[in-house]
Amino acid sequence: MTAKRNTIDKDLDKIVSLENATKTVSSGLVAHTSAFIFLVAAGFLGAFFAGIETETTIIVFAAVLGGYMALNIGANDVANNVGPAVGSKAMSIFAALLMAAVFESAGALLAGGDVVSTISKGIIDPTLVPDNKIFINAMMAALLAAAIWVNFATIVGAPVSTTHSVVGGVMGAGIAAVGFQLVNWNTMAAIAASWVISPVLGGIIAASFLAFIKINLIYKEDKIAAANRWIPMLVAIMASSFASYLSIKGLKRVWKPELEIVALVGIITFVAVWLIMNPLIKRQSEGMENRNRSLRTLFKIPLICSAALLSFAHGANDVANAIGPLAAILHSVEMGTITAKALIPNWVMIIGAFGISLGLFLYGPKLIRMVGNQITKMNPMRAYCVALSAAITVIIASWLGLPVSSTHIAVGAVFGVGFYREYFIRNSKVRRKIVSKTTNSNTTQKEQSTQSDMKYRRLVRRSHFLTIIAAWVITVPAAAILSALIFFGMAAIN
C-alpha cells in the first residue's frame, strides 16, 4: 500500500511540475507576443502620423526601435524605483508593477520634456556630420545598439544605466560615421566619472540614514517614543527632497524655476509635511508594541509614497532615452536638417510612455527581485533609506553640475545599506552591548556560536556585486562597439 502511495505521489509531482513548466513557457510566450504586438502598433502609429510618403519606411522603423528601447527601459531601469519596496514586503510585486506603470506613464506624459537633447548629453557635435542620411543611420544604429545592450543586461540580471547605454550608442555610431573628432571627450570624461560618483554618493547617503535610524530608533529603549520624534522628521525630509527633485528634474516641461525658488519649495514642503505627519504618526503608533516590527509598520506608507514619486520622476526624465533619437530622426526626415534638439510630438511620447509601462509589466519582475532582495535583505526602514538617498543624491548632483545615473545611485544605495549592515554587526558597541544583555547562562552553546558567527556574516552577495559593477564599466564601450558595427552593416546594405 505504501509503495502505491509513493508511486501516486511521484506521478502527482510530475504532473504538477509539468503544469508549472507549461505555465512558465506560456507566460513567456504571452510576454513576447504582447511585446511584438506593441512594436507593430508603434510602427503603424509612426506610419499614420508621419505623413511623408517617400520616407515612411524610415519613420516606421525608427518608431519600432523607439518602442523596443522603451520596453527595455521598463524591464531594466524601473526596478530601481520599486525593487526595495517589494523586497521589504511593503507591497506585493503586482501592486508595485501597477503603481510604477501608472506613475511612470504620468511622469512621461505630463512632465516629460517637450524639447529633448536628441544627441544625448551633447557628446557629439551634429554640425560635423556631413550628410542627413548618415545622421539618420547613426541615430538608428545608436538606438538599436542601446536597446540590445539593455536587453542583454536584463537577461543576465544586471541593472544598468539606460542613459549610459544611449550615450555609448551615439558615441560609437558617431565615431563610425565621422571619426573620433566628432566626440566631445570632456563630456565623455565627466560621464565616466559618474560611474564612480553615482553609486558611491548614493551608498554613503543611504548608509548614513540607516546609521541614523539604527542609533535613534532601532536601538532605543522606548522605540515608539523615538518613532514619534524622528519619523515625522524623516518623512518631511523625504517630501522636501522629492519636491525639490521634481522642481529641478521632473517638471521641466511645465515649470523651470531658479535654484532659490527650488530651495524655498523644499523648505515649505518640509514644514508642511512635518506639521501633518507629527499627529498622524502619534495616532498610528498608539497601542503598538515596543518592537522593531512596529517601526517597520510605521515606515511602510512613506516608503510606498517615495517609490511612487521616484517612478514619476524617472518617467519624466528617462523617457528621453527611448524617444530622443527617434525625435532626432523624425526631425531630420521632415525638415531635412540635423539638430541637437527637437520637438517631440505627442504620438512619439505615447510610444515611450506606454512602452516603458508595458516593458515593466512583461519583463520587470526579474530585476525587481534582483534589486529588492537578491543583493541584500530589505525591510521598510532600509528600503526607505534607499529611496531617500536616490532623491537627495540627484539634488546634490544637480546643484554641483555632476552627470549622475539614477540606476547607479539606487543600486549603489542598496549596496551601501548592505555593506553598512556588515560593518555595524562587526563593529557596533551599541549592538554588542544589547547582545551581551540578552545572552545569559541559559543560552545554549549552539546559540552562543551563532551569535559569535554573526560578526563574520556577509550580508551582500558578492557575486551580484561583481556582475553589476562589471556591467556598469562595460556599458558605454559595449554599446559603442555594437553601435559602430550596426552602422557599418547599414552602410554596407545601403
N, C-alpha and C positions, 0 to 999 in steps of 0.2 A: 504493500500500500504506500509505504514511504517512497519507494522508487518511482511509483506512478506520479505521486505529488511532485517529486523533484523534476520529473520529465515535463509535467504540465507547467511548472513554474518556469523552466528553461524555455519552453515554447512561448509562453506569455511574454517573457523577457525579450525574446527575439522579435515578437510582433510589435511590442512597444518600441524597441529600438528601430525597427523598420518604419514605424509611423513617425517617429521623431526625425529620422533621416529624410523621409519624404517631405515632412513639414519644412525642414531646413532648406531642401532643394527648391520646393515650391515657392517659399518666401523669397529666395534668391532670384528665381525666375520672375516673380511678380515685381521685385525691385528693379531688375534690369529692363523689364518690359515697360514699366512706368517711366523710367528714365528715357527710354527710346521714344516713347510717345511724346514726352515733353520736348525732346530735341527736334522731333518732326514738327511739333506745334511752333517751336521757336523759328524754325525755317519758314513755315507758312506765314508767320507773323512778319518776318523780315520781307518776304515777297510781297505781302499785302500792302505794307506801309512804304516800301522803298519807292515804288512808282517810277523806276528807272529801267526801261526795257532792256537796254544794252548791257547793263551792269547788274541785273537782278541776281545772277548766279553768285557773284561775289558777295552781295549783301546776305543772301540766304546762307551761304557757307559761313560767313562771319557770325551771323546770328546763332547758328548751330554751335560754333566754337565758344561764343559767349555763354550760351546755355550750359555747355559742357563744363566750362570753368566755374560757373555759378553752382552747379551740382557738387563739384569737388570742394568748393569753399564751404558749402553746407555740411558736407561729410567730414571735413577735417577741422576747419577753423572754429566752428561754433561750439565744439565740445569743450573748449577752454572756458566758456562762459557758464555752462550749466553742469559740467562734469563734477566739480566739487560738491555742488548741491545734491546731485544724485548719489555720489559716493558717500556722503554724510547721512543719507536716508532722510533728508529734509523733504524730498519729493521723489515720486516714482519717475522712472525713465520716460514713461508715456506722458506724464504731466510736464516733465521738463522739455520733451520734444514739442509738445503743443504750445507751451508758453514761449519757447525760443523761436518757433516758427512765426508766431503772431508778432512778437516784438522785433525780430529781425526784419520781417516784411514791413512793419510800420516804420522802423528806422530808415530803411532803404527808400520807401516811397514818400515819406513825409519830410525827412531831413537829409536824404542823400543829395549830394551836391549836384546842381543842375549844370555846372561847368566843372569838368573834371580834368586833371592833368593826365592826358592820354599817353604821354611819354614816360609816365611813371617816375615821379620824383625828379624829373629833369636830368636823367642820367645820360641822355643823348641829345644832340643838337639837330632838330629836324631840318634846319636850313641847309645842312651839309648833305642831305640825301638828294641825289641828282634827279631822280625820276619819281613821279607819283606812283607808278606801278611797283617800283622797288619798295617804296614805303609801305604800300598795302600788303605786299608779300611778307615784308619784315614783321608787320603787326600781326598778321595771321600766324606766322611761324612762332612769334613770341607767345601768343595766346594759347596755341596748341601745345607748345612745349611746357608752359607753366601748368596747364591743366593735366597733362600726362604725369608730370612730376608729383603734383599734389595727389593725384590718383594713386600713384605708386606708394607714396608715403602713407596714405590711408590704409592701403592693403597690408603694409608691414607694421602698421600700428604706431607711426611716428607723427605727432602733431608738429607741423612745420608752418612757417610764415608764408601765407599766400602772397603778401606784398613782395617779399624777397624772391619768390618764385617768378612773379611778373617782372621784377627788376632784372633777374638773371636772363629771362627770356628776351626782353627788349635789348639788353646789352649784347647777348650772343647774336641775335639777328642783325643788330646794328653793325657789329664788327664784321659779320659775314657780308653784309651789303656794301659797306663803305670802307671800313678799316678801323684800326684802334683809335685813330684821331677823332672819331665820332663820339667817343665816350668821355663824359666828364669824370675824370678819375678822382678829383677831390670829393665829389658827391659819393662815388663808389667807396672811397675810404671811410667816409662817415657812416655809410650803411654797414660796412664790415665791422666798424667799431660797435655798432648797435648789437651785433651778435653777442658781445660780452656785456655791454651796458644794460641791455634789457633784462636778461634773466638774473643778473647779479643784483641790480637795483630792486627788481620785483621780489627776489628771495630775501634780501635784507629787510625790506619793509614788512613783508609778511611775517618773517621770524620775529621782528621787533614787536608787532602787535600780539603775536602769540605769547611772547615772553610777558608782555604787559597783562594779558588775560590770565596766564598761569599764576603770576605773582599777586595780582589784585583781586582775582575771583576764585580760581580753582583751588588754590592752597590757603584760602582764608577760613578761619574758624566758622564765621557766620557768612555762608555763601549767598544767602538771599539778601541780606543787608548790602553786601558788596555788589550784587547784581543791580539792586535798586539805585545804587550810587553811580555805577560805571556803565551799565548797558545803555541808558539813555544818551550818555556822552558818546559812546561808540557808534550808536545809530545816527546821532547828529553829525558825527564826522563823516560817516558813510554818505548821508544825504547831501551834506555840503560838498563832498568830493564829487559826487555824481552831478550835482547842479553845475559845478564849475567845469567838469568834464564835458557835459553836454553843451554848455555855453561855448566852450573852446572848439570842440571837435564834432559834436553830434548835431548841432542846429545851424550849421553854416549855410544851409540853403535858405533859411528864413531869417537868420539873425547873425550878425558878425560884430559882437561887442568888443570894446577895448579891454585890456587886462584889468584896468581899475574897476570897470563895471563887473567883470567876471569875479573879482575878489569880493566886491560888495554883494553880489548874488550869493556867493558861498557863505559869507558871514550871516546874511539874513536867513538863509536856509538853515544854517546851524542852529541859530537861536530859536527859530520857529519849531523845528523838529524836536529840539531838546525840551521845549515847553510842552509839546504834545506828548512825547514819549515818557516823560517823567511820571505823570499819573497813570499812564497806561501800563507801564512795567510794574509799578507798585500794585495795581489792581490784579494784573495777571499772576504775580508771584505770591499773592495771598494764599495761604494754606499749603504751599509747596514744601516738599521735604528739603532739608539742608543737604542736598546731594548734587553731584555733577550732572546727573540726569535732568534735574530741574534747570540748570544753566543751559543745557543743550536745547531744551524746550523753548526757553526764552529767546534763543538765537535763531530759531527756525524761520520765523516770519521775516525778520530783517534780511536773512540770507536769501530767501526766495525773491524778495524785492530787489536785492542787489543783482541777482542773476538776470532778472528781467531787464533791468536798466543797462546792464552790460550788453545784453543781446540787442537792445535798441541802438546803443551807441555803435556796436560792431556793424549792424546792418547799415547805419548811416555812413560809416567810413569805408568799410571793406567791399561794399557793392561795386565800387570803382575798379577793384582788381578784376572783376569779371567783365564789366561793360566799358571800361576806359578805352582799351584797344579797339573794341567794337565801335565805339563812338568815333574814334580816330579814322577807322576805315570808312565808316559811313560818311563822315565829313569829306574825306579825300575823294570818294566816289561822286558825291553830289556837287562839290564845289570845284573839284579838280586841283585843289591846293593842299599843301601839307601844313599842319598846325600842331602846336604843342598842347593846345587846349581846344575843347569842342563842346558845344551844347549837346546835352543828352536828351533825345526825345522820350516821351513817356513810355512808348512801347518797348524801348530798349531797357528802361528802368524796370518795367514789369518782368522782362525776361530775367534780369539779375535778381530781383527780389523773390520771385516765385521759385527760381532755380535754387537759390540758397536754402529756402524753406523745404523744398522737395528733397534736396540732397541730404539735409539734416534728417528728415524722416526716414528716407530709404537706407542711408548708409552711415548715419551719425552715431548709432548706439555703440559701435566698436570703439571709437575714440573717446566717447563719453565715459565708458567703463575704464579705459586706459587712464585718462586724466583723473577720474573720480576715485578709483580705489586700487588700481594696479601699481601705481608709483609708490604711494604711501597711504596708510589708512586715514580716512577722513571722518570728522564729526562736524556738527554745525559750527562749532567755535573755530576750528581750523579752516573750514571752508569759508567762513566769514572773513578771516584774515586774508585769504587768497583773493577774494572779491574786492576787499578794501584796498589791498595792495595794488591791484590792477588799475583801479581808478586813480589812486594817488600818484602812482608811477608815471602814468600818461600825463597828468597835470604837470608834474615836475619836469618831465622831458620836454613838454611843450614850452614851458617858461624858459628852459635852458637852450631850446632850439636843437635838441638831440633827436635824431631819427630812430625811433624805437619800434619794436614789433609787439603788438598786443598778445600774440601767441607766445612769444618768448617770455614776456612779462608774466603771464598767467601760469605757464608751466614752470618758470623759474620760481614763482611764489609757492607752487606745490612742493618743489624740491626744497625750498627754503624752510617750509614748515616741517618737512620730514627730517631734514638734517638738524634743525634746531631741537626737535624731539630727541634725537640721538644724543646730542650734546647735553641736553637738560637731564636725561636719565643718568648719564655718566658723571656729571659734574655738579648737579644742583644740591646745595646744602639744605635747602628747604625740603626738597623731596626726600633726601636721605634721613632727615630728622623725623619726618612723618612716617617713613617706612620703618624706622627703628622703634617708634612708639607702637606700631601695630604688630611688630614681631615680638613674641613673648616665648616663655619656656615651653608652652604647649604647641608651638609651631613644629610641624614635622620636618624631618631632615630634607625631604623632597621639596617642601615649600621654601625652606631656607635656601636650598640650592637654586631654585627657580628665581627667587628674589636676588640672589647674588649674580646670576647669569643675566639679569635684566640690563646691567650696565654694558654688556657686550653685544646686545641685540642690534641688528641692523634694521632700521625702520624704513629705509628707502631701498627699493630694488635696484641694485647696481646695473643689472643687465638693461633695464629700461633707460636708466640714466645715460649709459654709454650709447645706446641705439639712438636716442633722441638728440644728444649732443652731436653725434656723427651726422645725422640727417640735417641738423641746422648748419653745420660747417659746409657741407657739400651742396646745399640747396641752390645758391647762386651759380656756382660753376657748373653743376649738373644741368640746371635749366638753361644756362647759356650754351653749353655744348650741344644739348638736344635741339635748341632753337636754331643754332647755326646749321646743323645737319638737315633740319627740316627746310630751312631757307634754301640751302644748296639743292635739295631734292626738288623743291618747287621751281627753282630757276632752271634746272635741267629739263623738267617737264615742259615748261613754257618756252 
